[in-house]
């Protein structure tokens, strides 16, 4: 089949087919009602497809912040507990004297 085809016409036909397929896919997705629906936009969709990763990064960042906050509270409670124990030991020592 390619033996009968002139190079320019084969290139032109191939380009036309590729451009038509790209146009159908691109403009067809622009008219897709799903991307304009509340289901897609309600979750934060902006039409790029990258919003899913950005949303996931935000979730992970808030989870890390919450974990760090919990660890910090535990550390403070431990220090306060040990400080109270020292104060109690000091008071007991004063009472013994």
Buried (B, 14 or more C-beta within 10 A) or exposed (E): EEEEEEEEEEEEEEEEEEEEEEEEEEEEEEEEEEBEEEEBBEEEBEEEEEBEEEEEEEEEEEEEEEEEEEEEEEEEEEEEEEEEEEEEEEEEEEEEE
